[in-house]
Amino acid sequence: MVRKSKIEPEKRANGQGPEPAARDVSPSTVAEPRTADLGSKSKRKKTAPKKKIVRATKPAARKNTSSSASTYEPPDEEIRVRAYFISERRIQLSLQGDSDHDWIEARRQLVEEAKRTAS
């Protein structure tokens, strides 16, 4: 059973309680909501982050190399065709290996052939 305090009704009657409605308040002392103040605050725009400036650089000067030191780089299409024939031969002869090794071998063969023809 809940007991009610006798003090609460007396405070309300005297205007001392938590409810200010019992007090006699004039309209001039009532605070108005601050909705007008919210509109007067200026909203700051977020500034975009600064863009990084990328400056063009000059390409590095190429060193003159002799033709014997430079290696021939065959086009991918030539390597692809040669690797295909290497893989066909490997499969027919039941040799171990995979397509990566076929590609490497095809490139090596084409570079060797280019060196022989250049000299």
LUMLO-959710 format. One record per residue (C-alpha): residue number from 0; residue in one letter; x, y, z. Coordinates in steps of 0.02 Angstrom, whole numbers. Each point is the difference from the previous one (the first is absolute). Layout:
BEGIN
<atom><num>NUM</num><residuo>A</residuo><x>X</x><y>Y</y><z>Z</z></atom>
...
//
This chain:
BEGIN
<atom><num>0</num><residuo>M</residuo><x>0</x><y>0</y><z>0</z></atom>
<atom><num>1</num><residuo>V</residuo><x>68</x><y>170</y><z>-49</z></atom>
<atom><num>2</num><residuo>R</residuo><x>-13</x><y>144</y><z>120</z></atom>
<atom><num>3</num><residuo>K</residuo><x>-28</x><y>173</y><z>-66</z></atom>
<atom><num>4</num><residuo>S</residuo><x>90</x><y>143</y><z>80</z></atom>
<atom><num>5</num><residuo>K</residuo><x>-107</x><y>135</y><z>80</z></atom>
<atom><num>6</num><residuo>I</residuo><x>134</x><y>129</y><z>-38</z></atom>
<atom><num>7</num><residuo>E</residuo><x>-19</x><y>-11</y><z>-191</z></atom>
<atom><num>8</num><residuo>P</residuo><x>-180</x><y>65</y><z>-9</z></atom>
<atom><num>9</num><residuo>E</residuo><x>43</x><y>139</y><z>121</z></atom>
<atom><num>10</num><residuo>K</residuo><x>149</x><y>58</y><z>-104</z></atom>
<atom><num>11</num><residuo>R</residuo><x>-105</x><y>3</y><z>-156</z></atom>
<atom><num>12</num><residuo>A</residuo><x>-131</x><y>104</y><z>84</z></atom>
<atom><num>13</num><residuo>N</residuo><x>131</x><y>125</y><z>60</z></atom>
<atom><num>14</num><residuo>G</residuo><x>83</x><y>11</y><z>-171</z></atom>
<atom><num>15</num><residuo>Q</residuo><x>161</x><y>-78</y><z>60</z></atom>
<atom><num>16</num><residuo>G</residuo><x>-18</x><y>-169</y><z>-84</z></atom>
<atom><num>17</num><residuo>P</residuo><x>74</x><y>-64</y><z>-162</z></atom>
<atom><num>18</num><residuo>E</residuo><x>-147</x><y>65</y><z>-101</z></atom>
<atom><num>19</num><residuo>P</residuo><x>17</x><y>187</y><z>-31</z></atom>
<atom><num>20</num><residuo>A</residuo><x>-176</x><y>7</y><z>-73</z></atom>
<atom><num>21</num><residuo>A</residuo><x>-72</x><y>27</y><z>173</z></atom>
<atom><num>22</num><residuo>R</residuo><x>98</x><y>163</y><z>18</z></atom>
<atom><num>23</num><residuo>D</residuo><x>-66</x><y>164</y><z>-62</z></atom>
<atom><num>24</num><residuo>V</residuo><x>117</x><y>46</y><z>-142</z></atom>
<atom><num>25</num><residuo>S</residuo><x>-19</x><y>151</y><z>-113</z></atom>
<atom><num>26</num><residuo>P</residuo><x>26</x><y>-20</y><z>-189</z></atom>
<atom><num>27</num><residuo>S</residuo><x>151</x><y>115</y><z>1</z></atom>
<atom><num>28</num><residuo>T</residuo><x>100</x><y>-116</y><z>112</z></atom>
<atom><num>29</num><residuo>V</residuo><x>-34</x><y>-156</y><z>-103</z></atom>
<atom><num>30</num><residuo>A</residuo><x>150</x><y>-45</y><z>-105</z></atom>
<atom><num>31</num><residuo>E</residuo><x>-36</x><y>-28</y><z>-183</z></atom>
<atom><num>32</num><residuo>P</residuo><x>77</x><y>-144</y><z>-92</z></atom>
<atom><num>33</num><residuo>R</residuo><x>165</x><y>37</y><z>-84</z></atom>
<atom><num>34</num><residuo>T</residuo><x>-50</x><y>-49</y><z>-175</z></atom>
<atom><num>35</num><residuo>A</residuo><x>39</x><y>176</y><z>-63</z></atom>
<atom><num>36</num><residuo>D</residuo><x>178</x><y>-14</y><z>65</z></atom>
<atom><num>37</num><residuo>L</residuo><x>30</x><y>-160</y><z>-95</z></atom>
<atom><num>38</num><residuo>G</residuo><x>-40</x><y>82</y><z>-166</z></atom>
<atom><num>39</num><residuo>S</residuo><x>113</x><y>147</y><z>34</z></atom>
<atom><num>40</num><residuo>K</residuo><x>155</x><y>-108</y><z>21</z></atom>
<atom><num>41</num><residuo>S</residuo><x>99</x><y>0</y><z>-159</z></atom>
<atom><num>42</num><residuo>K</residuo><x>33</x><y>-170</y><z>-70</z></atom>
<atom><num>43</num><residuo>R</residuo><x>179</x><y>-26</y><z>-48</z></atom>
<atom><num>44</num><residuo>K</residuo><x>32</x><y>-84</y><z>-163</z></atom>
<atom><num>45</num><residuo>K</residuo><x>121</x><y>-142</y><z>2</z></atom>
<atom><num>46</num><residuo>T</residuo><x>149</x><y>41</y><z>-104</z></atom>
<atom><num>47</num><residuo>A</residuo><x>62</x><y>-129</y><z>-122</z></atom>
<atom><num>48</num><residuo>P</residuo><x>168</x><y>-76</y><z>37</z></atom>
<atom><num>49</num><residuo>K</residuo><x>142</x><y>80</y><z>-93</z></atom>
<atom><num>50</num><residuo>K</residuo><x>49</x><y>-88</y><z>-159</z></atom>
<atom><num>51</num><residuo>K</residuo><x>176</x><y>-60</y><z>-15</z></atom>
<atom><num>52</num><residuo>I</residuo><x>96</x><y>80</y><z>-139</z></atom>
<atom><num>53</num><residuo>V</residuo><x>87</x><y>-125</y><z>-111</z></atom>
<atom><num>54</num><residuo>R</residuo><x>139</x><y>74</y><z>-99</z></atom>
<atom><num>55</num><residuo>A</residuo><x>61</x><y>-77</y><z>-160</z></atom>
<atom><num>56</num><residuo>T</residuo><x>174</x><y>-68</y><z>8</z></atom>
<atom><num>57</num><residuo>K</residuo><x>122</x><y>-20</y><z>-139</z></atom>
<atom><num>58</num><residuo>P</residuo><x>30</x><y>-179</y><z>-51</z></atom>
<atom><num>59</num><residuo>A</residuo><x>167</x><y>-69</y><z>55</z></atom>
<atom><num>60</num><residuo>A</residuo><x>133</x><y>10</y><z>-132</z></atom>
<atom><num>61</num><residuo>R</residuo><x>33</x><y>-168</y><z>-80</z></atom>
<atom><num>62</num><residuo>K</residuo><x>175</x><y>-62</y><z>1</z></atom>
<atom><num>63</num><residuo>N</residuo><x>76</x><y>-50</y><z>-164</z></atom>
<atom><num>64</num><residuo>T</residuo><x>21</x><y>-187</y><z>1</z></atom>
<atom><num>65</num><residuo>S</residuo><x>87</x><y>-103</y><z>-126</z></atom>
<atom><num>66</num><residuo>S</residuo><x>-105</x><y>-115</y><z>-109</z></atom>
<atom><num>67</num><residuo>S</residuo><x>89</x><y>-153</y><z>70</z></atom>
<atom><num>68</num><residuo>A</residuo><x>-50</x><y>43</y><z>178</z></atom>
<atom><num>69</num><residuo>S</residuo><x>-184</x><y>26</y><z>-40</z></atom>
<atom><num>70</num><residuo>T</residuo><x>-109</x><y>-154</y><z>-11</z></atom>
<atom><num>71</num><residuo>Y</residuo><x>-136</x><y>-30</y><z>-125</z></atom>
<atom><num>72</num><residuo>E</residuo><x>-173</x><y>-8</y><z>77</z></atom>
<atom><num>73</num><residuo>P</residuo><x>-116</x><y>-101</y><z>-112</z></atom>
<atom><num>74</num><residuo>P</residuo><x>-183</x><y>54</y><z>-13</z></atom>
<atom><num>75</num><residuo>D</residuo><x>-127</x><y>-94</y><z>104</z></atom>
<atom><num>76</num><residuo>E</residuo><x>-84</x><y>-71</y><z>-154</z></atom>
<atom><num>77</num><residuo>E</residuo><x>160</x><y>-86</y><z>-56</z></atom>
<atom><num>78</num><residuo>I</residuo><x>29</x><y>-69</y><z>175</z></atom>
<atom><num>79</num><residuo>R</residuo><x>-180</x><y>-61</y><z>8</z></atom>
<atom><num>80</num><residuo>V</residuo><x>13</x><y>-96</y><z>-164</z></atom>
<atom><num>81</num><residuo>R</residuo><x>168</x><y>-78</y><z>48</z></atom>
<atom><num>82</num><residuo>A</residuo><x>-66</x><y>-47</y><z>174</z></atom>
<atom><num>83</num><residuo>Y</residuo><x>-149</x><y>-85</y><z>-81</z></atom>
<atom><num>84</num><residuo>F</residuo><x>111</x><y>-113</y><z>-105</z></atom>
<atom><num>85</num><residuo>I</residuo><x>112</x><y>-37</y><z>149</z></atom>
<atom><num>86</num><residuo>S</residuo><x>-152</x><y>-51</y><z>104</z></atom>
<atom><num>87</num><residuo>E</residuo><x>-67</x><y>-111</y><z>-141</z></atom>
<atom><num>88</num><residuo>R</residuo><x>167</x><y>-89</y><z>-12</z></atom>
<atom><num>89</num><residuo>R</residuo><x>9</x><y>-17</y><z>191</z></atom>
<atom><num>90</num><residuo>I</residuo><x>-174</x><y>-78</y><z>6</z></atom>
<atom><num>91</num><residuo>Q</residuo><x>36</x><y>-122</y><z>-143</z></atom>
<atom><num>92</num><residuo>L</residuo><x>159</x><y>-58</y><z>83</z></atom>
<atom><num>93</num><residuo>S</residuo><x>-79</x><y>-4</y><z>174</z></atom>
<atom><num>94</num><residuo>L</residuo><x>133</x><y>114</y><z>72</z></atom>
<atom><num>95</num><residuo>Q</residuo><x>-19</x><y>93</y><z>163</z></atom>
<atom><num>96</num><residuo>G</residuo><x>-29</x><y>187</y><z>1</z></atom>
<atom><num>97</num><residuo>D</residuo><x>-135</x><y>131</y><z>-12</z></atom>
<atom><num>98</num><residuo>S</residuo><x>-50</x><y>150</y><z>-105</z></atom>
<atom><num>99</num><residuo>D</residuo><x>108</x><y>122</y><z>101</z></atom>
<atom><num>100</num><residuo>H</residuo><x>156</x><y>-101</y><z>-38</z></atom>
<atom><num>101</num><residuo>D</residuo><x>-53</x><y>-12</y><z>-182</z></atom>
<atom><num>102</num><residuo>W</residuo><x>-12</x><y>190</y><z>-9</z></atom>
<atom><num>103</num><residuo>I</residuo><x>171</x><y>24</y><z>79</z></atom>
<atom><num>104</num><residuo>E</residuo><x>79</x><y>-129</y><z>-117</z></atom>
<atom><num>105</num><residuo>A</residuo><x>-82</x><y>80</y><z>-153</z></atom>
<atom><num>106</num><residuo>R</residuo><x>67</x><y>172</y><z>47</z></atom>
<atom><num>107</num><residuo>R</residuo><x>174</x><y>-70</y><z>32</z></atom>
<atom><num>108</num><residuo>Q</residuo><x>1</x><y>-88</y><z>-169</z></atom>
<atom><num>109</num><residuo>L</residuo><x>-55</x><y>158</y><z>-92</z></atom>
<atom><num>110</num><residuo>V</residuo><x>133</x><y>107</y><z>86</z></atom>
<atom><num>111</num><residuo>E</residuo><x>134</x><y>-129</y><z>-42</z></atom>
<atom><num>112</num><residuo>E</residuo><x>-55</x><y>-4</y><z>-182</z></atom>
<atom><num>113</num><residuo>A</residuo><x>7</x><y>191</y><z>-9</z></atom>
<atom><num>114</num><residuo>K</residuo><x>177</x><y>1</y><z>71</z></atom>
<atom><num>115</num><residuo>R</residuo><x>58</x><y>-129</y><z>-128</z></atom>
<atom><num>116</num><residuo>T</residuo><x>-71</x><y>97</y><z>-147</z></atom>
<atom><num>117</num><residuo>A</residuo><x>71</x><y>166</y><z>65</z></atom>
<atom><num>118</num><residuo>S</residuo><x>179</x><y>-62</y><z>8</z></atom>
//
